[in-house]
Amino acid sequence: MNQKYEISEIAHPKYPWLHRIRALSDVRPSVQKGDLGGYVQGTENLSQEGTCWIFDNAIACDDAYVNQQAVLGEYAVVRGSALISGNANVRGNAVVDDHALVMNGTVRGYAHVAGNACICADKVTEHEPTVQEHASVYGVVAGNVCVEESAIVLPGARIENPTPDRFRLLATRIEIERSYYRMHGRPEPAARDKESQTKASNHER
């Protein structure tokens, strides 16, 4: 198997046992051969397969693992035995810890995903969750759900949304965002009609 990255000699300024990665091939459009990435503790933290990557000053350490198309960015930290997979995007100052799984969706801001948490897409709608701001997730969040502010999903709790509506879990309440058609109980244009409307609109411009 050809390696897509190597661990460079560039150590983290605060944690010298972590080193930057360097691409040995073109990994994805934004990562070309020779580009430097974020920090790892060893090759066990980032798969040599797929387009997964660690950007900026993000860190993957301990027994944490990043694979498939997942990315870490900015100052995010993934540690413990956490798994970042699928097309997950972890960035900002987010932390994914313990045995948490982020299989799809976005974790950003100062969010913390820990314990046996699982962040994943809904199998039917394929909508993906977002965990952001100062939210904490220790349970399961699936589908079109946004956990934000300082909201907490406790261990054992399951927030699953198999609908196209967006559930927003805030610190003191839950809100629902619906499309115009669903909000007013009107028939929604078929995919073909939507495409025709878009083309007509573009032609008018």
C-alpha positions as CSV (number, residue, x, y, z in Angstrom):
1,M,0.0,0.0,0.0
2,N,1.3,3.4,-1.0
3,Q,1.5,5.8,1.9
4,K,-0.4,9.1,1.5
5,Y,1.4,10.9,4.3
6,E,4.4,10.8,6.6
7,I,5.0,12.2,10.1
8,S,7.4,15.1,9.8
9,E,10.0,16.2,12.3
10,I,8.0,19.3,13.1
11,A,6.9,18.9,16.8
12,H,3.9,20.6,18.4
13,P,5.2,23.7,20.4
14,K,3.3,22.6,23.6
15,Y,3.1,18.8,23.1
16,P,6.5,17.7,21.7
17,W,5.3,14.1,21.3
18,L,2.9,15.2,18.6
19,H,4.2,15.9,15.1
20,R,2.8,17.4,11.9
21,I,1.9,15.2,9.0
22,R,3.1,15.8,5.4
23,A,1.3,14.7,2.3
24,L,3.3,12.2,0.1
25,S,0.7,12.4,-2.7
26,D,-2.4,14.5,-3.7
27,V,-4.9,13.5,-1.0
28,R,-7.8,15.7,-1.9
29,P,-8.3,18.9,-4.0
30,S,-7.2,21.0,-1.0
31,V,-4.2,18.8,0.0
32,Q,-1.4,18.4,-2.6
33,K,1.8,16.5,-2.3
34,G,4.2,18.2,0.1
35,D,1.5,20.0,2.0
36,L,1.8,20.0,5.8
37,G,-1.2,19.0,8.0
38,G,-2.1,18.9,11.6
39,Y,-0.6,16.8,14.4
40,V,-0.7,13.2,15.2
41,Q,0.9,11.0,17.9
42,G,1.5,8.2,15.4
43,T,0.4,6.6,12.2
44,E,-2.4,4.8,14.1
45,N,-4.2,8.1,14.4
46,L,-4.9,8.8,10.7
47,S,-5.6,6.2,8.0
48,Q,-3.3,6.0,5.0
49,E,-6.4,5.2,2.8
50,G,-9.2,7.4,1.7
51,T,-9.3,11.2,1.6
52,C,-9.3,11.8,5.4
53,W,-7.0,14.5,6.5
54,I,-6.0,16.6,9.5
55,F,-5.7,20.3,8.7
56,D,-4.3,23.4,10.5
57,N,-3.4,22.9,14.1
58,A,-5.9,20.1,14.8
59,I,-4.7,17.1,16.8
60,A,-5.5,13.4,16.8
61,C,-3.8,11.5,19.6
62,D,-3.9,8.6,22.1
63,D,-5.9,5.8,20.4
64,A,-8.2,8.1,18.4
65,Y,-8.6,7.3,14.7
66,V,-9.6,9.3,11.6
67,N,-10.5,7.5,8.4
68,Q,-12.6,7.4,5.2
69,Q,-13.4,11.0,4.1
70,A,-13.4,12.6,7.6
71,V,-11.5,15.8,8.3
72,L,-10.2,17.6,11.4
73,G,-9.4,21.3,11.2
74,E,-8.5,24.5,13.0
75,Y,-7.8,23.7,16.7
76,A,-10.0,20.6,17.1
77,V,-8.7,17.7,19.3
78,V,-9.7,14.1,19.0
79,R,-8.3,11.8,21.7
80,G,-9.1,8.8,23.8
81,S,-10.4,6.0,21.7
82,A,-12.7,8.3,19.6
83,L,-13.4,7.5,15.9
84,I,-14.0,10.1,13.3
85,S,-15.3,8.5,10.1
86,G,-17.6,8.8,7.1
87,N,-17.6,12.4,5.9
88,A,-17.5,13.9,9.4
89,N,-16.1,17.4,9.9
90,V,-14.6,18.3,13.3
91,R,-13.2,21.8,13.5
92,G,-13.0,25.0,15.6
93,N,-12.0,24.3,19.2
94,A,-14.2,21.1,19.3
95,V,-13.1,18.1,21.4
96,V,-14.1,14.5,20.7
97,D,-13.2,12.3,23.6
98,D,-13.4,8.9,25.2
99,H,-15.2,6.2,23.0
100,A,-17.3,8.7,21.0
101,L,-18.1,8.1,17.4
102,V,-18.6,10.8,14.9
103,M,-19.7,9.0,11.7
104,N,-21.2,12.0,9.8
105,G,-22.1,15.6,10.4
106,T,-20.2,18.6,11.8
107,V,-18.8,19.2,15.3
108,R,-17.5,22.8,15.7
109,G,-17.1,25.8,18.0
110,Y,-16.3,24.7,21.5
111,A,-18.6,21.6,21.4
112,H,-17.6,18.5,23.3
113,V,-18.6,15.0,22.2
114,A,-17.6,12.4,24.8
115,G,-18.4,9.2,26.6
116,N,-20.2,6.7,24.3
117,A,-21.7,9.4,22.2
118,C,-22.6,8.7,18.5
119,I,-23.2,11.4,15.9
120,C,-24.5,9.9,12.7
121,A,-26.7,10.5,9.6
122,D,-30.3,9.3,9.4
123,K,-30.4,6.1,7.3
124,V,-33.6,7.2,5.4
125,T,-33.2,11.0,4.9
126,E,-29.4,11.0,5.0
127,H,-29.5,14.3,6.9
128,E,-26.6,14.9,9.2
129,P,-26.4,16.5,12.6
130,T,-24.5,19.5,13.8
131,V,-23.1,20.0,17.2
132,Q,-21.8,23.5,17.8
133,E,-21.1,26.5,20.2
134,H,-20.7,25.1,23.7
135,A,-23.0,22.1,23.4
136,S,-22.1,18.7,24.9
137,V,-23.2,15.3,23.6
138,Y,-22.9,12.1,25.6
139,G,-25.7,10.2,23.9
140,V,-26.9,9.5,20.3
141,V,-27.7,12.3,17.9
142,A,-28.9,11.2,14.4
143,G,-30.5,13.0,11.4
144,N,-31.4,16.6,10.8
145,V,-30.6,17.8,14.4
146,C,-28.6,20.8,15.6
147,V,-27.4,20.8,19.2
148,E,-26.2,24.3,20.1
149,E,-25.7,27.0,22.7
150,S,-24.9,25.1,26.0
151,A,-27.4,22.2,25.4
152,I,-26.6,18.8,26.7
153,V,-27.5,15.4,25.4
154,L,-27.1,13.1,28.4
155,P,-25.7,9.6,28.4
156,G,-28.3,7.1,27.3
157,A,-30.4,9.8,25.6
158,R,-31.3,9.4,21.9
159,I,-32.2,12.4,19.7
160,E,-33.1,10.9,16.3
161,N,-34.9,12.8,13.6
162,P,-36.1,10.7,10.6
163,T,-37.9,13.7,9.1
164,P,-36.8,16.5,6.7
165,D,-37.5,19.1,9.4
166,R,-34.6,20.5,11.4
167,F,-34.7,20.0,15.2
168,R,-32.7,22.7,17.1
169,L,-31.8,21.7,20.7
170,L,-31.0,24.9,22.6
171,A,-30.1,25.4,26.2
172,T,-33.6,25.9,27.4
173,R,-35.9,24.8,24.6
174,I,-36.3,22.9,21.4
175,E,-37.2,24.5,18.1
176,I,-38.3,23.1,14.7
177,E,-37.4,24.6,11.4
178,R,-39.6,23.6,8.4
179,S,-39.4,24.4,4.7
180,Y,-41.9,26.9,3.4
181,Y,-44.0,24.1,1.8
182,R,-44.1,22.0,4.9
183,M,-44.8,25.1,7.1
184,H,-47.9,26.0,5.1
185,G,-49.0,22.6,4.1
186,R,-48.6,23.2,0.4
187,P,-47.5,20.6,-2.2
188,E,-43.8,20.7,-2.8
189,P,-42.6,20.9,-6.5
190,A,-41.2,17.6,-7.8
191,A,-37.5,17.4,-8.3
192,R,-37.9,17.9,-12.1
193,D,-40.1,21.0,-11.5
194,K,-37.5,22.4,-9.1
195,E,-34.8,21.9,-11.7
196,S,-36.9,23.6,-14.4
197,Q,-37.5,26.6,-12.1
198,T,-33.8,26.9,-11.3
199,K,-32.9,26.8,-15.0
200,A,-35.6,29.4,-15.8
201,S,-34.4,31.6,-13.0
202,N,-30.7,31.3,-14.2
203,H,-31.8,32.1,-17.8
204,E,-33.7,35.2,-16.7
205,R,-30.4,36.5,-15.1
